[in-house]
Amino acid sequence: MMGDKKLGARFCARFNGLCERLEQNKVVLFLRRALSSYFFPAVTAAVSLISYYLGLDIVNIWYLCICGTAIMICCKDVSPVLCLILFFSLLPSPMHSPKFGDHTSDYLVSTPILVQEIIGVIFFIGSVIIRLASGILSGRFKITPLFWGILALSAVFCLSGVFYTHYTVMNLLYGLALSGIIILFYVFCYCNFRPEEKTFKNVAYYFIAVSAVVLIELVVAYITGRGEIADGKTWRNVLRFGWGTYNQAGLMLTMSVPAWFYLAGKHKRGYYFLLGAVANVAMCFLSQSRQAMLMSSVVLLACCVWILIWDKGKKRIIDLAMMGAVIAILAVIIGVFHKQLINLFIGAMNKDSLETGSGRTELWQQGWRNFLHKPLFGVGFYDPLAKDYGEAGFSTVGYFVPGKLSNSIPRMCHNTVFQLLSSCGGVGLAVYAFHRVQTVLSFVKNVTPERTLIAATICVLLLMSLLDNHLFYFITTIQYAILLSMLSVTEKKKADEKSETVKTTDTNEKEIEELNEKEGAK
């Protein structure tokens, strides 16, 4: 035991010594400033767009991996890694997508490209693990109640379907993957996150940069006819990108809405950002994702209340005036162009799709049947009997076909609650509810604009996951773990805030004593 402690101490001493030497290196200082600047998300967005339309996927992958490794080496605060994870969601390009409409490509799994991808990822993940180990051995990681909830949720994922007759090892592997991602990135970010005001502004710009890229790709899709505009109507089923469908575009756009309001509150002329938020929500409607339309509207209203509470005086009056103007303009547009708007979104609002939720109601019913069949730990994420929706009496909605990478991710219930009931049973839902309560309690302990930004973004992801599978996809799970860690790190109030409170209290007490003395003298 003593030997392990000495080994850890030597590792920390050597790593810290290396960091101190790098501190004075001009290249490191330049990279640190660049990666922590507002220009970093803009450059990353430009690389993403160029790679997307020119099919330079491997260039984009190398850029993201090299930047990630540089962040681990050069930056004291690793929050810029969130920017890279967000842009990982926008891979691959249509040219090299495994499935893009009728076009398929094996470019990303071809040997020369796959080797490069593996090397790049090894560099990035290796540097993450080194920073993780350094942070833990340096004593920066603290076990909080929120972390115990994460461990409990991870255990439930690993036990999914454990007593099911047709249990498969794929349930354990998928559970381990989800658990490993959440724990690894939560602990890593907790150890290496240095919260400052600029840090949260950067986080807001990361989401805005991603939404800008999605917006451009969405508009280009319509202009080039990929939105399938015919007879004044659009059909969202063909509105696809190399990296996903309209629902994924809707998620990225909706998650960016709170960022606009945070920057609106932070900047003197914040009304420019309020206009950006309105445009962002308009793009959510253009994505034709019904869940994005609904949730972005809800989030927009909630954020309007937030900014009115936050802003004071003249700035609040300007906010109210702009909101009134937007409502008036929107009413005029709907009144004049209501027929055109109905035709524009008829592909998303057809009667059959609305009644069945694009098959979601059937999936929810199936998930409920699975829960009734195995109420304790569910039937797992995978079921060898389920080769299609509804097949077999209690088949889960997911299945795995050996040898097909595209089927390694199970089909799911498109709802977090029903997914947990189906895959992890009542135990899974109970643990998840406990985890959610912990998250809320963590937030209310220290309500600040910065923590509200993080909490609101997490809330958007959770709301969108009530109608989709976002929370159970690996890249989105990483985003969730990083945001959750940022919320946890900032749970305690800063020492200067506490001291300021004490000073104010002491001053008030002295003033009261002086007044009492004066009254006594009189």
C-alpha positions in Angstrom: 0.0 0.0 0.0 2.8 2.4 0.9 4.6 1.5 -2.3 1.5 2.4 -4.3 1.3 5.8 -2.6 5.0 6.5 -3.2 4.6 5.5 -6.9 1.6 7.8 -7.2 3.5 10.6 -5.5 6.5 10.2 -7.9 4.2 10.2 -10.9 2.5 13.4 -9.7 5.9 15.0 -9.0 7.3 14.2 -12.4 4.1 15.1 -14.2 3.9 18.4 -12.3 7.6 19.1 -13.0 7.0 18.5 -16.7 4.0 20.9 -16.6 6.0 23.6 -14.9 8.7 23.4 -17.6 6.0 23.6 -20.3 4.5 26.6 -18.6 7.3 28.8 -19.9 7.4 27.3 -23.4 6.3 30.0 -26.0 4.6 27.4 -28.2 2.6 26.0 -25.2 1.6 29.5 -24.2 0.4 30.3 -27.7 -1.6 27.1 -28.0 -3.1 27.7 -24.6 -4.3 31.1 -25.6 -5.6 29.9 -28.9 -7.5 26.9 -27.6 -9.0 29.0 -24.8 -10.0 31.9 -27.1 -13.3 32.7 -28.7 -11.7 32.0 -32.1 -11.2 28.3 -31.4 -14.9 27.3 -31.9 -15.1 29.5 -35.0 -12.0 27.8 -36.5 -13.3 24.4 -35.6 -16.6 25.2 -37.3 -14.8 26.3 -40.4 -12.8 23.0 -40.5 -16.0 21.0 -40.0 -17.8 22.8 -42.8 -14.9 22.5 -45.3 -14.4 18.8 -44.5 -18.1 18.1 -44.7 -18.5 19.5 -48.3 -15.1 18.4 -49.6 -15.2 14.9 -48.1 -12.1 15.5 -46.0 -13.3 13.4 -43.1 -9.8 12.2 -42.2 -8.5 15.8 -42.1 -11.4 16.7 -39.7 -10.7 13.6 -37.5 -7.0 14.5 -37.3 -7.8 18.1 -36.5 -10.1 17.1 -33.6 -7.7 14.5 -32.2 -4.6 16.8 -32.4 -6.6 19.7 -30.8 -7.8 17.3 -28.1 -4.3 16.1 -27.3 -3.0 19.8 -27.3 -5.7 20.7 -24.8 -4.6 17.9 -22.5 -1.0 19.0 -22.7 -1.3 22.8 -22.8 -4.5 23.9 -21.0 -5.0 24.0 -17.3 -8.8 24.1 -18.0 -9.9 21.3 -20.2 -13.4 22.7 -21.0 -12.4 23.3 -24.7 -12.7 19.5 -25.1 -16.4 20.0 -25.0 -16.1 21.9 -28.3 -14.4 18.9 -29.9 -17.0 16.4 -28.6 -19.8 18.6 -29.9 -18.2 18.7 -33.4 -17.5 14.9 -33.3 -21.3 14.7 -33.6 -21.1 16.2 -37.1 -19.0 13.4 -38.5 -19.0 12.0 -41.2 -19.6 13.9 -44.5 -22.3 12.7 -47.0 -19.6 11.5 -49.4 -18.2 9.1 -46.8 -21.2 8.3 -44.7 -21.9 4.6 -44.1 -25.4 5.3 -45.1 -26.6 8.5 -46.8 -29.9 7.9 -48.7 -29.2 5.4 -51.4 -25.5 6.0 -51.1 -23.2 3.9 -48.9 -19.5 4.1 -48.3 -16.9 2.0 -46.5 -14.4 4.9 -46.5 -14.2 5.3 -42.7 -13.6 1.5 -42.2 -11.1 1.1 -45.0 -7.7 -0.1 -43.7 -5.7 3.1 -44.5 -8.3 5.4 -43.0 -9.1 3.1 -40.0 -5.4 2.9 -39.0 -5.2 6.7 -39.0 -8.4 7.0 -37.0 -7.1 4.5 -34.4 -3.8 6.3 -34.1 -5.5 9.7 -33.6 -8.0 8.4 -31.1 -5.2 6.6 -29.1 -3.3 9.9 -28.8 -6.4 11.7 -27.7 -7.7 9.1 -25.2 -4.2 8.4 -24.0 -3.7 12.1 -23.1 -7.1 12.1 -21.4 -6.2 9.1 -19.3 -2.9 10.8 -18.3 -4.7 14.0 -17.2 -7.3 11.9 -15.4 -4.6 10.0 -13.5 -2.8 13.2 -12.6 -5.9 14.8 -11.4 -6.9 11.9 -9.2 -3.4 11.4 -7.7 -3.1 15.1 -7.1 -6.3 14.9 -4.9 -8.4 17.2 -7.1 -11.2 14.6 -7.4 -13.8 14.7 -4.6 -16.5 12.0 -4.2 -19.8 13.9 -4.1 -23.3 12.6 -3.6 -23.9 13.2 -7.4 -21.0 10.8 -8.1 -22.6 8.0 -6.1 -25.8 8.5 -8.2 -23.7 8.1 -11.3 -22.1 4.9 -10.0 -25.6 3.5 -9.1 -26.9 4.4 -12.6 -23.8 2.7 -14.2 -24.4 -0.4 -12.1 -28.0 -0.5 -13.4 -26.8 -0.3 -17.0 -24.5 -3.2 -16.5 -27.3 -5.3 -14.9 -29.8 -4.7 -17.7 -31.8 -7.8 -18.5 -29.8 -9.9 -16.1 -32.6 -12.4 -15.3 -34.1 -12.4 -18.8 -34.4 -15.9 -20.4 -32.8 -14.7 -23.6 -30.1 -12.6 -21.9 -27.1 -11.9 -24.1 -23.6 -10.7 -23.3 -24.2 -7.7 -25.5 -26.3 -6.2 -22.7 -23.3 -6.3 -20.4 -21.0 -4.9 -23.1 -23.3 -2.0 -23.9 -23.9 -1.3 -20.2 -20.1 -1.3 -19.6 -19.6 1.1 -22.5 -22.3 3.6 -21.3 -21.0 3.3 -17.7 -17.4 3.7 -18.7 -18.1 6.8 -20.8 -20.1 8.5 -18.0 -17.6 7.7 -15.2 -14.4 8.4 -17.3 -15.5 11.8 -18.6 -17.2 12.9 -15.4 -14.1 12.2 -13.3 -11.7 13.6 -15.9 -13.6 16.8 -16.3 -14.1 17.2 -12.5 -10.3 16.9 -12.0 -9.3 19.3 -14.7 -12.1 21.9 -15.0 -11.2 25.4 -13.9 -14.4 27.4 -13.7 -14.1 31.1 -14.6 -16.5 33.6 -16.2 -14.7 33.3 -19.6 -14.9 29.5 -19.4 -18.7 29.6 -19.4 -18.7 32.2 -22.2 -16.6 29.8 -24.2 -19.0 27.0 -23.5 -21.8 29.2 -24.8 -19.9 29.9 -28.0 -19.2 26.2 -28.5 -22.9 25.5 -28.7 -23.5 28.5 -31.0 -20.7 27.5 -33.3 -22.2 24.0 -33.6 -25.7 25.4 -34.2 -24.2 27.7 -36.9 -22.7 24.7 -38.8 -26.0 22.8 -38.5 -27.9 25.8 -39.7 -25.7 26.2 -42.8 -25.9 22.5 -43.7 -29.7 22.7 -43.2 -30.1 25.7 -45.5 -27.8 24.2 -48.1 -29.9 21.0 -48.0 -33.1 23.0 -48.8 -31.4 25.0 -51.5 -29.9 21.9 -53.2 -33.3 20.2 -53.2 -32.4 17.6 -50.5 -35.3 18.9 -48.5 -37.4 17.4 -51.3 -39.5 20.6 -51.9 -42.3 19.6 -54.3 -45.6 21.4 -54.9 -44.7 23.8 -52.1 -44.4 21.0 -49.6 -41.4 19.5 -47.9 -40.9 15.9 -46.8 -38.6 15.5 -43.8 -37.9 11.8 -44.4 -35.3 12.8 -47.0 -33.9 15.6 -44.9 -30.7 13.8 -43.9 -27.1 14.6 -43.3 -23.9 12.6 -43.5 -23.9 12.5 -39.7 -27.6 11.9 -38.9 -31.3 12.8 -39.5 -33.5 15.8 -38.9 -34.0 14.8 -35.3 -30.3 15.0 -34.6 -30.1 18.4 -36.2 -33.1 19.5 -34.1 -31.2 18.3 -30.9 -28.1 20.3 -31.7 -30.1 23.4 -32.5 -32.3 23.2 -29.4 -29.4 22.6 -27.1 -27.9 25.9 -28.3 -30.9 28.1 -27.3 -29.8 28.6 -23.6 -26.3 29.7 -24.8 -27.8 32.7 -26.7 -29.7 33.9 -23.5 -26.6 33.5 -21.3 -24.5 35.7 -23.7 -27.4 38.2 -23.9 -27.3 38.5 -20.1 -23.5 38.9 -20.1 -23.1 41.5 -22.8 -24.1 45.1 -22.5 -25.9 45.0 -25.9 -27.3 41.6 -25.3 -30.4 42.1 -27.4 -28.3 41.1 -30.4 -28.1 37.6 -28.9 -31.8 37.6 -28.2 -32.3 38.0 -32.0 -29.9 35.1 -32.4 -32.0 33.0 -30.1 -35.1 33.7 -32.1 -33.3 32.8 -35.3 -32.1 29.6 -33.6 -35.6 28.5 -32.7 -36.8 29.3 -36.3 -34.1 26.9 -37.5 -35.5 24.3 -35.1 -38.7 24.5 -37.0 -36.9 24.4 -40.3 -35.3 21.1 -39.2 -38.9 19.6 -39.2 -38.1 17.7 -36.0 -41.4 17.8 -34.1 -39.6 17.3 -30.8 -37.3 20.2 -31.6 -40.3 22.4 -32.5 -42.0 21.6 -29.3 -39.0 21.7 -26.9 -37.3 24.7 -28.4 -40.6 26.7 -28.0 -40.8 25.6 -24.3 -37.1 26.4 -23.7 -37.5 29.8 -25.5 -40.3 30.8 -23.1 -38.4 29.6 -20.1 -35.3 31.5 -21.1 -37.3 34.6 -21.7 -38.4 34.5 -18.1 -34.8 33.8 -17.0 -33.4 36.8 -18.9 -36.1 39.1 -17.6 -35.3 38.1 -14.0 -31.5 38.4 -14.7 -31.5 41.8 -16.5 -32.3 45.0 -14.6 -33.4 48.5 -15.4 -33.0 49.8 -19.0 -31.8 46.5 -20.3 -34.9 44.7 -19.0 -37.1 47.3 -20.8 -35.2 46.7 -24.0 -35.7 42.9 -23.6 -39.5 43.4 -23.1 -39.7 45.7 -26.2 -37.8 43.2 -28.4 -40.0 40.3 -27.2 -43.1 42.3 -27.9 -41.8 43.2 -31.4 -40.9 39.6 -32.2 -44.4 38.4 -31.1 -46.1 41.1 -33.3 -43.9 40.2 -36.3 -44.6 36.5 -35.8 -48.3 37.1 -35.7 -48.2 39.1 -38.9 -46.2 36.4 -40.7 -48.5 33.6 -39.6 -51.5 35.6 -40.6 -50.2 36.5 -44.1 -48.4 33.3 -44.9 -50.3 30.6 -43.0 -51.1 28.5 -46.1 -47.5 28.5 -47.2 -46.3 27.6 -43.7 -48.7 24.7 -43.5 -47.5 23.4 -46.8 -43.9 23.9 -45.7 -44.3 21.6 -42.7 -46.9 19.2 -44.0 -44.3 16.5 -44.2 -43.7 16.8 -40.4 -47.4 17.2 -39.5 -49.2 14.5 -41.5 -52.1 13.0 -39.6 -50.8 9.4 -39.4 -47.4 10.5 -38.1 -49.0 12.7 -35.4 -51.3 10.0 -34.2 -48.7 7.3 -33.8 -45.7 9.5 -33.1 -43.9 8.0 -36.1 -44.3 4.6 -34.4 -43.3 5.8 -31.0 -46.5 4.9 -29.3 -46.0 1.3 -30.4 -42.5 1.3 -29.1 -43.7 2.7 -25.7 -46.3 0.0 -25.5 -43.7 -2.6 -26.3 -41.4 -1.2 -23.6 -44.2 -1.3 -21.1 -44.9 -5.0 -22.0 -41.2 -5.8 -21.5 -41.3 -4.1 -18.1 -44.4 -6.2 -17.1 -42.6 -9.3 -18.2 -39.4 -8.6 -16.3 -40.3 -5.8 -13.8 -37.0 -5.9 -11.7 -34.1 -5.5 -14.2 -36.0 -5.5 -17.5 -35.1 -7.5 -20.6 -31.9 -5.6 -21.5 -31.0 -3.5 -24.5 -30.7 -6.5 -26.8 -32.9 -9.5 -27.5 -31.8 -12.2 -30.0 -35.5 -12.9 -30.7 -36.3 -9.4 -31.8 -35.5 -9.1 -35.5 -38.1 -6.4 -36.1 -40.4 -4.2 -34.0 -43.1 -6.2 -32.3 -41.8 -9.6 -33.2 -42.0 -12.2 -30.3 -44.2 -11.8 -27.3 -42.0 -9.8 -25.0 -39.1 -8.9 -27.4 -37.2 -5.8 -26.7 -36.9 -3.1 -29.3 -33.2 -3.7 -29.7 -31.3 -6.6 -31.4 -27.8 -7.3 -32.6 -26.7 -8.9 -35.8 -23.1 -10.2 -35.5 -20.7 -8.9 -38.1 -22.7 -5.7 -38.8 -21.2 -2.7 -37.1 -24.3 -0.6 -37.9 -26.4 -2.9 -35.7 -24.1 -2.7 -32.7 -26.3 0.1 -31.3 -29.6 -1.3 -30.2 -32.9 0.0 -31.5 -34.7 1.8 -28.6 -38.0 3.1 -27.2 -37.5 6.8 -28.1 -38.3 7.7 -24.6 -36.0 7.7 -21.5 -38.6 6.4 -19.1 -39.9 3.6 -21.2 -36.3 2.7 -22.3 -35.3 2.3 -18.6 -38.4 0.3 -17.8 -37.9 -2.0 -20.8 -34.1 -2.4 -20.5 -33.4 -1.9 -16.8 -36.8 -2.5 -15.1 -38.2 -0.8 -12.1 -34.8 -0.7 -10.4 -33.4 1.2 -13.3 -36.1 3.8 -13.3 -35.9 4.2 -9.5 -32.1 4.8 -9.7 -32.5 7.2 -12.6 -35.2 9.2 -10.6 -32.8 9.3 -7.6 -30.0 10.6 -10.0 -32.3 13.3 -11.4 -33.3 14.5 -7.8 -29.6 14.7 -7.0 -29.0 16.8 -10.1 -31.7 19.3 -9.1 -30.4 19.5 -5.5 -26.9 20.1 -6.8 -28.2 23.0 -8.9 -30.2 24.7 -6.3 -27.3 24.7 -3.8 -25.6 27.5 -5.8 -27.8 29.2 -8.5 -25.7 31.4 -10.7 -26.1 32.5 -14.4 -23.2 30.2 -15.3 -24.7 27.1 -13.5 -28.1 28.0 -15.0 -26.6 27.8 -18.5 -25.2 24.3 -17.8 -28.4 23.1 -16.0 -30.6 24.5 -18.8 -28.5 22.8 -21.5 -28.7 19.5 -19.6 -32.5 20.0 -19.2 -32.9 20.4 -23.0 -31.0 17.2 -23.6 -33.3 15.4 -21.1 -36.5 16.9 -22.6 -35.4 15.9 -26.1 -34.7 12.4 -24.8 -38.3 12.0 -23.8 -39.0 11.6 -27.5 -35.8 10.1 -28.7 -32.8 8.0 -27.7 -30.2 10.8 -27.4 -29.2 10.1 -23.8 -28.2 6.5 -24.7 -26.0 7.4 -27.7 -22.2 7.4 -26.9 -21.3 10.9 -28.2 -24.3 12.5 -26.5 -23.5 10.5 -23.3 -20.1 12.1 -23.3 -21.6 15.6 -23.7 -24.0 14.8 -20.8 -21.1 13.6 -18.5 -19.0 16.7 -19.2 -21.9 19.1 -18.5 -22.9 17.1 -15.4 -19.3 17.4 -14.1 -19.2 21.1 -14.7 -22.4 21.4 -12.7 -20.9 19.3 -9.9 -17.5 21.2 -9.8 -19.3 24.6 -9.3 -21.7 23.3 -6.6 -20.0 25.1 -3.8 -19.9 28.8 -3.6 -16.5 30.5 -4.0 -14.6 31.5 -1.0 -14.7 35.2 -2.0 -18.5 35.1 -2.2 -18.7 33.6 1.3 -16.3 36.2 2.7 -18.2 39.0 1.0 -21.4 37.7 2.6 -19.6 37.6 6.0 -18.3 41.2 5.5 -21.8 42.4 4.6 -23.3 40.8 7.6 -20.6 42.1 9.9 -21.0 45.6 8.5 -24.8 45.5 9.0 -24.3 44.3 12.6 -21.9 47.2 13.3 -24.4 49.7 11.8 -27.1 48.3 14.0 -24.9 48.6 17.1 -24.0 52.2 16.3 -27.7 53.1 15.8 -28.6 51.5 19.2 -25.8 53.4 20.9 -27.1 56.7 19.4 -30.6 55.9 20.5 -29.4 55.1 24.0 -27.5 58.4 24.2 -30.6 60.3 23.2 
